[in-house]
Amino acid sequence: MPDTPASTLPHLPAGFDEFSLTLLEVALTGFILFRPVYDAAGTTITDLGYEYLNPAAQQMLRLPQRPEESFLTRFPNAGPVGIFAFYRDAFLSGQTQREAFNFQHDGLEGYFHLVARRQGALLVVSFLDTLDPLPAAQAGALQQAQNREQAAQAEAEHQRGELRRVFEQAPVAIAVYRGPKYIIELANPTVCRLWGRTPEQILGKGLFEALPEVAGMGYEELLDGVMATGKPHVAHAMEAQHDRNGRRETVYWDFVYVPMHEADGSIYGAMVVATETTEQVRARQQLQQLNNELEQRVAARTAETRVALVEAEQQREQLRVQQGLLSQIIGQVPAAIATLSGPEHRYSFFNDQYQRLVAGRAVHGRPVAELLPEIKEQGFLALLDKVYTTGQPFSGTETILLLPGAAAESAETRYIDFMYQPLFDGQARPQGILAFIADVTDRVRARKQAETVQAAMLAVVQRQAQQRQDLFQVFEQTPVSIVLLREPDHRIDHFNPAFVELFPPEEWNGPLRGHTLSEVYPRIRLAGLVELMDIVYATGESQAVIDMPLAKLHPGSPRYVTFAYQAYREEGQIVGVAAFVYDVTDQVLARHQVQALNAELAAINQQVQATNEELQNTNSRLTRTNSDLDTFVYSASHDLKSPITNVEGLLLALREHLPAPAFEVPLVPRLLGMMDDAVARFQQTLGYLTDVTRLQQGQSEHPAEEIDLPTLVDAVRLDMLPELTAAGATLTVNLDGCRTVRFSANNLRSIVYNLLSNAVKYRAPDRAPVVALRCHTAPGQVVLEMQDNGLGLSTAQQTELFRMFRRLHGHVPGSGVGLYMVKKMVENAGGSIAVQSQPGVGSTFTVTLPNPG
């Protein structure tokens, strides 16, 4: 064979040098390098791929240096014979394995001696075909031995397959770690799913390399302890972090670490069997949080109630003062005001001005459409309906209102500015309308008169020159200020006395006619009026300035004016601008006053509404505080029933679907039993919460009745006879003072049972329990006493004794609600319970019940 450097030969793993290659090339023994082929899940070796055959192996197997087909494809009978299983086990164990096989299949005949060992990711096989024919007897015996071995291997393969199916289908997480770095050799689909990893991401890697988020949480120390001591470790509800579902989640595990041993007894790794208990842990945490919140609410209830009552009284007083102030203001507003309630718009308030406007026809509680039928045809009723329905305000200006006049068949035309403002209740729903109405009839009539004058003036301007004098006479007599301006620079052509009276020049002493308006009134350009006149002269479009303060032209003047500019034409051509100036001081001041009053009224209305809402909120808080405390425990217990029922169903499904071999693993029944106990305890706690809810609400399904107390106590003693006997307890009863008691039989039995049960459970370890039950009567009362010589309670413990879910001794089972429920049953019936106790001496519980007889 030609000398070929190792680096140029294909398919050889790293690390082969020239000497190693030379040994392989000249060796008389066959050498094969196999690569394991895994199934789709990446957990089971299903075949072997050829990476390299040395010349001796090529000659003996009649194969090329690197065959394309796999081992089982080329030699399918290697499986039944057991050669494939030999190779697979050698790879998985990592130890040197030796075996001999008589292989007479697939074109080969020989007695092969095989040696195999794992090297990194490859399997190294050395083999030799002895080629020595055996005597017939030995060959037959060998064939029989091989047949038996093949049958045993087939059975082992079957069992291994069954075990593999159990491993892969087990609903608990199972994994096997090897070596001090805890290399993950096996991991079933459940553990991959719960870890949030695929088999390719974890197999062959160290545990804390594959799951770095778990490092530093105490698992290393536990595994080290199992490897060092060889003792299993069981953990409950241990916290861990896992990157799964696209985020890092905090989870909790119940698990056991079991040491794995080699054939020689040495520990080579550990197996983990785990169940995720995140839902159970979080349910317990949620329950604890709910208990804490309940205690805080109970503690704060009295303080909140007192504060709320004080605040409510203060708010009522403020509301009375504000309502009085509002009535006084509304009565003095110089406008008509009315409030209408409901969709029928019934009068709930109106002031004197409103009553004068409608001629005294407004009546409290009557619909406006019934008292003022004429407003329907005028459209006001439809506007009221729209405001009430949409909750949007509506305003109108200079709207015509026809109301009946003095004569029976006459109607008076009035002009009004009005606003319909919706009024809302505490839930922001419309409950009425505020009508604010200002009578502007005089202003409208004055403006209409001015508009009539303007129309007449424009008509006269277009006439011939001989008619101008008549028009100027009209200008002279009209109360509106008028000035006619000619030419583009607006030279004064004519003006009436009203104009001079309204606009006396400040510094100009000469005649006005023939001079520009800017010369006589220099401030007019600063006010921007010249630009408007330029527009009118250039375009012929009328311009107006509404409600301008006259102080812009005459500093210090308190008046307001409205300018109207129109084109002044002669023979169809624009020759100037006609300016009309109206004194609107009274209207502007009136409107400002109305707007101010509107704003003030709106602010007061908002303040009243806010006060009402605050008062309603205070009352709502009082109601919610009571109802929250009544329904809180019920809601909590009800909401928790569904998840715990789901957990119980999952445990039942787990028992039904676990294969029988799984129950043979001692840990599996133990873990299932532990989970059943946890579910039962949780359901018991939910039952206690339901009882607590009923007691919190003062409910009782069993009415009071006459009870024979000695008979009831004997029944309780009979029920507790096993506990009394086991504890060696002595119970003395003296009920001569009260043979009958009027109370709920079930509740009284629960009281006696709880007190007697606690006396036995919390007994002193160094003496036999002695319990005494006594009863006597007092005026209007029945007093029941339960005395024991048990552990006793300190003063601090006595203050915590009757609180819900408070357990003062952890060495006996219990829920911490028994004495709380006893206290509630007694107090709901109008009674009381007290305790006197001394540590190391014992306790005396005194129950006082009402005795109507």
Secondary structure, DSSP 4 states (H G I P E B T S, - for coil): -----GGGSTTPPTT--HHHHHHHHH-SSEEEEEEEEE-TTSSSEEEEEEEEE-HHHHHHHT--SS-SS-HHHH-TTHHHHTHHHHHHHHHHH-S-EEEEEEE--TT--EEEEEEEEEETTEEEEEEEE--PPPPHHHHHHHHHHHHHHHHHHHHHHHHHHHHHHHHHH-SSEEEEEETTTTEEEEE-HHHHHHHT--HHHHTTSBHHHH-GGGTTSSHHHHHHHHHHH---EEEEEEEEEEEETTEEEEEEEEEEEEEEE-TTS-EEEEEEEEEE-HHHHHHHHHHHHHHHHHHHHHHHHHHHHHHHHHHHHHHHHHHHHHHHHHHHHHHH-SSEEEEEETTTTEEEEE-HHHHHHTTT---TTSBHHHH-THHHHTTHHHHHHHHHHH---EEEEEEEEEEE-SSTT-EEEEEEEEEEEEEE-TTS-EEEEEEEEEE-HHHHHHHHHHHHHHHHHHHHHTS-GGGHHHHHHHHHH-SSEEEEEETTTTEEEEE-HHHHHHS--SS--S--TTSBHHHH-THHHHTTHHHHHHHHHHH---EEEEEEEGGGTSTT---EEEEEEEEEEETTEEEEEEEEEEE-HHHHHHHHHHHHHHHHHHHHHHHHHHHHHHHHHHHHHHHHHHHHHHHHHHHHHHHHHHHHHHHHHHHHHHHHHS-HHHHHSTHHHHHHHHHHHHHHHHHHHHHHHHHHHHHHTT--SS--EEEEHHHHHHHHHHHTHHHHHHHT-EEEEE-TT-SEEEE-HHHHHHHHHHHHHHHHHT--TTS--EEEEEEEEETTEEEEEEEE-SS---HHHHHHTTSTT--S--SS---S-HHHHHHHHHHHTT-EEEEEEETTTEEEEEEEEE---
